[in-house]
Amino acid sequence: MAKKIKQIAIYGKGGIGKSTTTSNISAALSTFGFKVMQFGCDPKSDSTNTLRDGTFIPTVLDTLRDKSGSVKAQDVVFEGFNGIYCVEAGGPAPGVGCAGRGITTAVQLFKQQHVFEELDLDYVIFDVLGDVVCGGFAVPIREGIAESVFTVSSADFMAIYAANNLFTGIKKYSNSGGALLGGIIANSINQDYSRTIIDDFAAHTNTKVIEYVPRSVTVTQSELQGKTTIEAAPDSKQAQVYIGLAKKIAEHETSIVPQPLAVAELREWAAKWADRLLEIETGVVKEQTAI
């Protein structure tokens, strides 16, 4: 009987720390002894940089263009930290075509050539841009390629807005074999109010936060070296957070259909939080004035 390969998609809006989080999860899983592939699905093609000392690798789409469409999947698989297999789907030439086309093309190529099975993988981690959940970007969800989806979000409105859009996509495809939600990875959570906001959003959408990841200078220092925190600072507090997150993902079994908020409901929810934060800030100012 063939080994079951766990295929996971991690979504998040651009700049939220999605690729940083994904790469550290991949790195941590590899230190547990798992065979891991990280599959970058962002047209910027920078998902796997910190797994390869800051270097870029040829993308699937670029290689297909260079070789006139005749490509073996092994030509676009490169080894990184601790034996992690690194792939970048890539995107079309600037200003031409759909940015999600690379995902569709790359996934089809790897499925046709049975690459995941030949490499005897335990995990395939898809790192997917979550600003839009349409076309190629929805492939891991729509076609059930990933069995579970996790979203990286901060307490900022646009990050939550992107997460809510993702929930809408998951719900839409849930009745036709699409991937379900594993949970929210709350990133850049250093203040109590940030944690409370993301917890409240989770409660309103019938989802859950699986880990709170603080913003840390250790991450910046590591990435300036072209490395993950797991590789550059394995004994740091931040590395332990990522290790804990990877363990939760490895042990995860039950995914769910989220209940996204309608746009008007999300706006109303956000407005109430804006008022609450103003009250908190005003209270702090008054205490300082009294002193």
Number of C-alpha atoms within 10 A of each C-alpha: 3 6 9 11 16 16 22 24 25 26 30 27 23 15 10 20 16 23 26 21 23 27 27 25 27 29 29 27 24 20 17 12 10 17 20 28 27 27 25 28 32 24 24 13 20 17 26 32 23 27 28 19 16 16 12 15 18 16 23 27 24 19 18 16 13 11 10 9 11 10 16 15 18 12 12 21 21 17 13 18 21 18 16 26 22 24 27 32 27 27 24 16 12 9 7 8 10 15 20 25 20 25 29 17 17 23 18 12 16 15 13 10 13 12 16 17 15 8 13 14 20 19 22 21 22 27 26 31 24 24 18 19 23 14 14 20 24 23 21 26 29 23 14 18 19 21 21 25 25 22 28 28 28 27 20 14 14 14 21 23 20 23 27 23 20 28 23 19 22 25 21 14 18 19 10 11 13 24 29 25 27 26 24 25 24 23 23 20 20 13 10 8 15 17 18 13 19 24 17 16 22 20 13 17 15 13 22 21 20 17 20 20 19 16 14 13 10 17 22 15 15 17 19 13 14 18 27 34 29 26 19 18 17 15 11 13 14 20 22 16 18 26 22 16 22 23 15 13 19 15 9 13 10 10 16 18 21 24 17 24 18 12 12 9 12 17 14 12 15 18 12 10 15 12 11 13 14 11 12 12 11 12 12 11 11 10 9 9 8 6 5
